[in-house]
């Protein structure tokens, strides 16, 4: 399933369901199939997403340092380093949210 994010300020942003739900959970605390982020809530949404990205980057850095100190063959429970980072997944959404904030435009989405 695909999620389509729309705004009068930008072109549509289409994301795979898993990625969209992950970002919506960060921004809103839940992941509704349809919804809206009003322009007066965009600052909070941007801050929440940027904070999650910073935390993910910190976790990935610690995971890389930990991986360097592990003896080969041991299991590591951290996130694999070759996965796509939250920063990469969130970049288009952050761009959309920041543009909407500048133009005071709501963001809506649906499936």
C-alpha positions as CSV (number, residue, x, y, z in Angstrom):
1,X,0.0,0.0,0.0
2,X,1.2,3.5,-0.7
3,X,0.6,6.7,1.3
4,X,0.2,10.0,-0.6
5,X,1.0,13.2,1.2
6,X,-0.5,16.3,-0.3
7,X,-0.2,20.0,0.2
8,X,-1.0,23.2,-1.7
9,X,2.6,24.3,-1.2
10,X,4.4,21.3,-2.8
11,X,4.0,18.4,-5.1
12,X,2.7,15.1,-3.8
13,X,5.0,12.9,-1.8
14,X,4.3,9.1,-2.2
15,X,5.8,6.7,0.3
16,X,5.6,3.0,0.9
17,X,3.3,2.1,3.8
18,X,6.0,0.9,6.3
19,X,8.1,4.1,5.8
20,X,5.1,6.4,6.0
21,X,3.7,4.7,9.1
22,X,7.1,5.0,10.8
23,X,7.3,8.7,10.1
24,X,3.7,9.4,11.1
25,X,4.3,7.5,14.4
26,X,7.3,9.8,15.1
27,X,5.4,13.0,14.1
28,X,2.0,12.2,15.6
29,X,2.5,9.4,18.0
30,X,0.2,7.2,16.0
31,X,-0.1,6.3,12.3
32,X,-3.6,6.9,10.9
33,X,-4.4,5.9,7.3
34,X,-5.9,9.3,6.6
35,X,-5.2,12.6,8.4
36,X,-4.0,16.1,8.4
37,X,-1.2,18.1,10.0
38,X,-2.4,21.7,10.2
39,X,0.0,24.5,9.5
40,X,0.1,25.7,13.1
41,X,1.3,22.1,14.2
42,X,4.1,21.9,11.6
43,X,6.8,23.3,13.8
44,X,6.2,20.6,16.4
45,X,6.1,17.9,13.7
46,X,9.4,19.1,12.2
47,X,11.1,19.2,15.6
48,X,9.9,15.7,16.5
49,X,11.2,14.3,13.2
50,X,14.5,16.1,13.4
51,X,14.9,14.8,17.0
52,X,14.2,11.2,15.9
53,X,16.7,11.6,13.0
54,X,19.4,12.9,15.4
55,X,18.8,10.0,17.9
56,X,18.9,7.4,15.0
57,X,22.2,8.9,13.8
58,X,23.6,8.7,17.3
59,X,22.4,5.1,17.7
60,X,24.0,4.1,14.3
61,X,27.3,5.7,15.3
62,X,27.4,3.9,18.6
63,X,26.5,0.7,16.7
64,X,29.4,1.2,14.3
65,X,31.8,1.8,17.2
66,X,30.5,-1.3,19.0
67,X,30.8,-3.4,15.8
68,X,34.5,-2.4,15.6
69,X,35.2,-3.7,19.1
70,X,33.3,-7.0,18.7
71,X,35.2,-10.2,18.1
72,X,34.2,-11.6,14.7
73,X,31.5,-14.3,14.9
74,X,29.6,-12.8,17.9
75,X,26.0,-11.8,17.4
76,X,25.3,-8.1,17.4
77,X,21.7,-7.0,18.2
78,X,22.2,-3.5,16.9
79,X,20.7,-2.2,13.6
80,X,22.7,-3.4,10.6
81,X,24.8,-0.6,9.2
82,X,23.9,-1.3,5.6
83,X,20.2,-0.4,6.1
84,X,18.7,2.8,4.9
85,X,18.9,5.4,7.7
86,X,16.0,7.3,9.1
87,X,17.7,10.5,7.9
88,X,17.4,9.2,4.3
89,X,13.8,8.1,4.7
90,X,12.8,11.3,6.4
91,X,14.5,13.8,4.1
92,X,11.6,14.2,1.6
93,X,9.1,14.5,4.4
94,X,11.2,17.1,6.2
95,X,11.5,19.1,3.0
96,X,7.7,18.9,2.5
97,X,7.0,20.0,6.1
98,X,9.4,22.9,6.0
99,X,8.1,24.2,2.7
100,X,4.5,23.9,4.1
101,X,5.6,25.8,7.2
102,X,7.0,28.6,5.1
103,X,3.8,28.9,3.1
104,X,1.4,28.2,6.0
105,X,-0.1,25.2,4.2
106,X,-1.7,22.1,5.8
107,X,-0.4,18.6,4.9
108,X,-3.0,15.9,4.3
109,X,-2.6,12.2,3.5
110,X,-4.5,9.1,2.6
111,X,-4.0,5.8,1.0
